[in-house]
Amino acid sequence: DMSEVPLSELEKRYIVRGIENNFREDGRSCRDMRHIAVTTGVISNTSGSSRIQMGGTDVIVGVKAEIGEPISTSPDRGIVKFSVDCSAAASPNFEGRAGDDVANTISHSLSQVYNHATALDLPSLCIVPDQQCWILFIDALVLQYGGNLIDGISLATLAALVDTTIPSLHVNEGEDGEPVEIEVSDDPSDCHPLDLTGIPVTVTLTKVSSSCVVDASVKEEMCADASLVVGVNRKGRVCSMQKTGSGSLPVDLLTDMVETAKTLGCKLISSVEAVAHQSHKGSPDSGDGFLVS
């Protein structure tokens, strides 16, 4: 794995020079993603799951829907809880506390993206206001780190949410202050998918020298001055934005980055959903992939 070896100045200059000329070391142009392979239904005891392989990045996401109590400040909404596990086997960069730090940063970023008011229809996950709601536990496991981790986890989350079904419920209102009784249907076919109309994905744009690239490799990340993580929904609307790194982003480059993210985000959502639906039906070509640029 390249990530444990620091790049020499010569190698950095080669990568930077290439990006300035719109030709990256793996042959892509600055706006090309790597091939993305999507498989759903990879973990049996979940409400939905997926695996995404994107270049050298390999991520599994499981979604579990459980009944719990809503947050007092949002009594009529369901809850989304994110957790990310960067296994030390995924990269030498994740040994010791480093893996936990990366995982916490990504969990925090993605929680902001998916708890955005328009991202998931949280009111539809409310069962009894103030008392019971669905809690979606979204757990990501990083098997291999090959750059652009946050987008890999975001795309795997989308595919896992497409694969997720919620069991139907029967609510018996308690009389005279008696507690409400909730019966969960045990018929596997008596369930419904999530409403993903407003679901976003993240598109990370990495600034290298005076240019920017999408879907950066590990080596490119090592040459980066700054990155912009943009949450985009299927209508091309930006619902979150986060800058990392110490470099500055000039206004014209920033505008270009956001426009690129909007175009790419729409394409990624429709491509991932199409492949996830195919894979979900268990079609012969399940585990399909696609290229987006």
Number of C-alpha atoms within 10 A of each C-alpha: 13 11 17 9 9 11 14 9 10 9 13 17 13 13 19 22 16 16 23 16 11 16 15 21 15 9 10 15 17 22 17 17 20 21 13 21 21 25 28 30 23 17 15 9 11 18 22 27 30 30 30 26 23 27 20 16 23 23 25 24 30 29 27 20 21 13 17 16 19 23 15 11 8 14 17 21 25 26 25 18 17 21 17 22 19 25 19 18 13 20 19 17 18 19 14 10 11 14 20 17 13 17 23 17 13 21 22 14 19 25 16 17 24 24 17 18 13 16 21 22 19 23 17 14 24 24 22 18 16 16 16 21 26 24 22 24 18 22 19 25 19 24 20 22 26 24 22 23 26 22 23 27 28 24 29 30 29 23 31 31 28 23 27 25 21 21 16 15 14 11 12 11 13 10 8 6 7 8 11 14 11 15 11 15 14 11 9 10 10 13 16 11 14 17 15 16 13 18 22 31 33 30 29 28 27 28 27 23 15 12 17 25 27 24 25 28 23 18 19 21 20 15 20 21 18 19 25 22 22 27 31 29 24 21 15 17 17 19 21 19 17 11 16 12 12 10 14 13 17 9 9 8 14 16 12 12 25 21 14 18 27 21 17 23 26 18 15 26 21 12 17 24 20 15 22 30 17 19 22 24 13 14 11 9 11 18 20 17 18 15 13 13 15
